[in-house]
Amino acid sequence: MSPHPPHRPSSTRPPLDFQRLRQVPIEHVLAARGIRLARRGIRDIGPCPVHGGDNPGAFVVHRQRNTWHCFTRCGGGDVIDLLAAIDGISIGAAARHLDGAAMDLPPVPPSWRNERVFVPFTRRLPLDPRCSWLHNRGIDPETARRFEAGAWHGRGFLQGCIGVRLHDPAGRPLGYAGRRRDPRDAARHGKWKLPAGLPKTSLLYNWHRLGRARRRTLVLVEGPWDVLALARLRVPAVALLGTRLSTQQGTLLAHAEQVVVMLDGDPAGRAAAAQVAARLQRTRVVQVPDGTDPGDLVKRELRGLLAPFFSL
């Protein structure tokens, strides 16, 4: 018998090269998490993505040093510290994410340097859920409060609008969308106002509220009011915030058992529904009457259209 034990490959992981990992640009990590900051010379500035504050100058990234600091609450550090703080994981876990394939770090699109940088607005606004505009569309105050929607009676971005709060897929608040109340303004400028630079292609309105329902049958609509209208029937729905299905949105919807496509009854909605059905598997298209949105329909009409898919 050999005096030496047989060689066995080591099952331990090789040690992490922390010095190398600290060279991963912080802006790449922020991009991978859908976080954009305003560029100010050699620094990037914005609300803190760790504690979710709304102070636009609280969080600073020094790009040359590749360090960050939150002046409000969270302290600062290097790129490993930041990933650990944002994801709520240990330093070792954050380093392994950076070192392995668990985190796919995309290149920062060059166009970001020329676009207006989106800064999330995280403060909650006092919207009026009892306004007549919502009442006339069958949306009761309880539903409006649950979806953080209502009339805005002040000035600023939401002046003259019904506001509804937006979140990213993880549930982090991004700001508000505004539905213009004046039909003339809506005809001239469009029904919706969205925050400048909103990363719309990575969002599905109401996704974060659905929980396990995401894996069952979902209804895909264009706008938030359609989602609220379907909520009256306890039908799980998400909205594109438009008519285009992005790659990111398609990836989210791929988890659903079935997607019922129910876009607006106009030429744009009809064409978009066909395109969505062609791109997604396990879809069914439901057409609403010409010239209407799902949110225009009464409960009886919605029940009739969705009865093949839900027990209503």
C-alpha positions in Angstrom: 0.0 0.0 0.0 1.3 3.4 -0.9 2.3 5.5 2.1 0.6 8.5 0.6 -3.2 8.8 0.4 -4.6 9.1 -3.2 -4.8 12.6 -4.5 -8.4 14.0 -4.5 -9.3 17.3 -6.2 -10.0 20.0 -3.7 -13.7 20.8 -3.2 -12.9 24.2 -1.7 -13.3 27.3 -3.8 -10.2 29.2 -4.8 -9.7 32.3 -2.6 -11.4 35.5 -3.9 -9.2 38.2 -5.3 -10.7 41.1 -3.4 -8.2 43.6 -4.8 -9.4 42.7 -8.4 -13.0 42.7 -7.4 -12.7 46.2 -6.0 -11.8 47.4 -9.5 -15.3 46.5 -10.9 -16.7 49.9 -11.7 -19.5 50.9 -9.3 -21.5 52.3 -12.3 -21.7 48.8 -13.7 -23.2 47.5 -10.5 -25.7 50.4 -10.4 -26.6 49.7 -14.0 -27.2 46.0 -13.3 -29.6 47.0 -10.5 -31.4 49.6 -12.7 -30.1 52.6 -10.7 -29.2 55.8 -12.5 -27.5 58.8 -11.0 -26.9 62.3 -12.2 -23.4 62.9 -13.6 -21.5 65.8 -12.0 -17.9 65.9 -13.3 -16.0 63.0 -11.8 -18.9 62.2 -9.5 -22.4 60.6 -9.8 -25.0 62.0 -7.5 -28.6 61.0 -6.5 -30.9 59.6 -3.9 -29.4 56.8 -1.9 -30.3 53.4 -3.4 -29.5 51.6 -0.1 -32.0 53.2 2.3 -34.3 54.5 -0.5 -34.2 58.2 0.5 -35.4 61.0 -1.7 -32.6 63.5 -1.0 -31.2 64.1 -4.6 -27.7 64.9 -3.2 -27.4 62.3 -0.4 -25.6 59.6 -2.4 -22.3 60.3 -4.2 -20.1 58.0 -6.3 -16.5 59.1 -6.9 -15.7 57.4 -10.2 -11.9 57.8 -10.2 -11.6 56.3 -6.7 -14.5 53.9 -7.4 -16.0 54.6 -4.0 -19.4 55.7 -2.7 -20.8 57.6 0.3 -24.3 58.2 1.7 -24.3 61.4 3.7 -27.7 60.7 5.3 -27.4 57.3 6.9 -25.5 54.5 5.2 -21.9 55.5 5.3 -19.8 54.4 2.3 -17.1 52.1 1.0 -16.1 50.2 -2.2 -18.1 48.4 -4.8 -18.3 45.2 -2.7 -19.7 47.1 0.2 -22.2 48.8 -2.0 -23.5 45.5 -3.6 -23.8 44.0 -0.1 -25.7 47.0 1.2 -28.1 47.2 -1.8 -28.9 43.5 -1.8 -28.8 43.0 1.9 -26.2 40.2 1.8 -22.8 39.6 3.4 -19.5 41.0 2.1 -18.5 37.5 1.2 -21.7 36.8 -0.8 -21.4 40.2 -2.6 -17.8 39.3 -3.6 -18.9 35.9 -4.9 -21.6 37.6 -6.9 -19.0 39.9 -8.5 -16.6 37.1 -9.1 -19.0 34.5 -10.6 -21.7 34.3 -13.2 -24.5 34.9 -10.7 -24.4 38.6 -11.6 -24.4 39.4 -15.3 -22.8 42.8 -15.4 -23.9 44.6 -18.6 -21.8 47.2 -20.2 -23.0 50.7 -19.5 -24.7 52.0 -22.6 -22.8 54.9 -24.1 -26.1 56.7 -24.8 -26.6 57.0 -21.0 -24.0 59.7 -21.0 -26.2 61.9 -23.3 -29.6 61.1 -21.9 -31.3 62.9 -19.0 -30.6 60.7 -16.0 -33.6 59.3 -14.2 -33.7 60.0 -10.5 -36.4 58.1 -8.5 -38.9 60.2 -6.6 -39.6 58.2 -3.4 -41.7 60.6 -1.4 -45.4 59.7 -1.0 -47.9 62.3 -2.3 -51.3 62.9 -0.7 -53.5 61.9 -3.6 -57.3 62.2 -3.3 -58.9 58.7 -3.8 -62.5 60.0 -3.7 -62.4 62.2 -6.8 -65.2 62.1 -9.3 -63.0 61.1 -12.2 -62.2 57.7 -10.5 -65.8 57.3 -9.3 -67.2 57.8 -12.8 -64.9 54.9 -13.9 -66.1 52.6 -11.2 -62.9 52.8 -9.2 -63.8 52.9 -5.5 -61.7 54.8 -2.9 -60.5 51.5 -1.3 -59.1 50.3 -4.6 -57.6 53.7 -5.4 -55.8 53.8 -2.0 -54.5 50.2 -2.4 -53.0 51.2 -5.8 -51.8 54.6 -4.4 -53.9 56.5 -7.0 -56.0 59.7 -6.8 -56.4 63.3 -7.9 -53.6 65.7 -7.3 -54.8 69.1 -6.2 -51.5 71.0 -6.2 -49.1 72.4 -8.7 -46.1 70.8 -10.4 -45.7 67.7 -12.5 -49.1 66.2 -11.6 -51.1 69.4 -12.0 -54.4 68.7 -13.7 -53.8 64.9 -13.4 -54.9 61.8 -11.7 -51.7 60.4 -10.2 -50.7 56.8 -9.7 -47.6 55.6 -8.0 -45.0 53.6 -10.0 -42.6 50.9 -8.7 -39.9 48.8 -10.2 -40.3 45.0 -10.3 -38.8 44.7 -6.8 -41.3 47.1 -5.4 -39.1 50.1 -5.0 -40.9 53.4 -5.6 -39.9 55.4 -8.7 -42.3 58.3 -8.7 -45.8 59.0 -10.2 -47.5 58.8 -13.6 -50.2 61.3 -14.4 -53.4 60.8 -16.3 -54.5 64.1 -17.8 -58.1 64.9 -16.8 -58.8 67.6 -19.5 -59.8 65.8 -22.7 -58.3 68.6 -24.8 -54.9 68.3 -23.0 -55.1 64.6 -23.4 -55.8 64.9 -27.2 -53.0 67.4 -27.6 -50.3 65.9 -25.5 -51.4 62.3 -24.9 -53.3 60.8 -22.0 -50.3 60.1 -19.8 -47.4 62.0 -18.3 -44.4 59.9 -17.3 -41.3 61.0 -15.3 -38.5 62.2 -17.5 -36.0 59.3 -18.2 -38.3 56.7 -16.6 -36.7 53.2 -17.5 -40.1 52.1 -18.8 -38.8 49.1 -20.8 -37.8 47.4 -17.5 -41.1 47.9 -15.8 -44.5 46.2 -15.6 -47.0 48.2 -13.7 -48.4 46.2 -10.7 -45.8 43.4 -11.1 -44.5 43.8 -7.5 -48.0 43.3 -6.0 -48.9 40.0 -7.6 -46.7 37.6 -5.6 -47.4 34.0 -6.5 -50.1 35.1 -9.0 -47.2 35.9 -11.4 -46.9 32.3 -12.2 -50.5 31.7 -13.0 -52.7 33.4 -15.7 -52.1 37.1 -16.0 -53.8 39.8 -18.1 -51.6 42.2 -20.0 -53.0 45.7 -20.6 -51.6 49.0 -21.6 -52.2 51.3 -18.7 -52.7 51.5 -14.9 -56.4 52.3 -15.1 -57.0 49.1 -16.9 -55.2 47.3 -14.1 -57.4 49.0 -11.5 -60.6 48.1 -13.5 -59.6 44.4 -13.5 -58.7 44.6 -9.8 -62.5 45.2 -9.2 -62.9 41.6 -10.3 -59.8 40.3 -8.5 -58.2 39.6 -11.9 -54.3 39.8 -11.7 -53.1 42.2 -14.4 -50.0 44.1 -15.3 -49.5 47.1 -17.7 -46.9 47.8 -20.3 -47.2 51.6 -19.8 -47.6 51.7 -23.6 -47.9 49.3 -26.5 -44.3 48.1 -26.9 -43.1 44.8 -25.3 -39.5 45.1 -24.3 -37.1 42.2 -23.8 -37.0 42.8 -20.1 -40.8 42.8 -19.9 -41.0 39.6 -21.9 -38.6 37.9 -19.5 -40.8 38.7 -16.6 -43.9 37.5 -18.4 -42.2 34.2 -19.4 -42.8 33.0 -15.8 -46.6 33.1 -16.2 -48.6 30.0 -17.0 -50.6 32.0 -19.6 -50.8 35.6 -20.6 -54.1 37.1 -21.8 -53.3 40.0 -24.0 -56.0 42.7 -23.6 -54.8 45.9 -25.2 -56.9 48.9 -26.3 -59.4 48.7 -29.0 -57.7 51.0 -31.4 -55.3 50.3 -34.4 -52.2 50.7 -32.3 -53.6 48.4 -29.6 -54.7 45.8 -32.2 -51.3 45.8 -33.9 -49.4 45.7 -30.6 -51.5 42.7 -29.4 -50.6 40.7 -32.4 -46.9 41.5 -32.0 -47.0 40.6 -28.3 -48.7 37.3 -29.0 -46.1 36.5 -31.7 -43.2 37.1 -29.2 -44.6 35.4 -26.1 -45.5 31.7 -25.6 -48.8 30.6 -24.1 -50.8 33.8 -25.0 -54.4 34.4 -25.8 -55.6 37.7 -27.3 -58.9 39.2 -26.1 -60.2 42.1 -28.2 -62.2 44.9 -26.4 -64.8 46.8 -28.5 -63.5 49.3 -31.0 -62.6 52.7 -29.5 -62.5 51.5 -25.9 -59.9 50.6 -23.3 -60.4 47.7 -20.8 -60.8 50.4 -18.2 -63.8 51.8 -20.0 -65.8 48.6 -19.6 -68.3 47.8 -16.8 -67.9 44.7 -14.7 -70.4 42.8 -16.7 -68.6 43.4 -20.0 -65.2 42.5 -18.4 -66.7 39.3 -17.0 -68.0 38.2 -20.4 -64.6 38.7 -22.0 -62.5 37.0 -19.3 -64.9 34.2 -18.3 -62.9 31.6 -20.4 -59.8 32.3 -18.3 -61.0 33.1 -14.8 -63.8 32.0 -12.4 -65.6 35.3 -12.1 
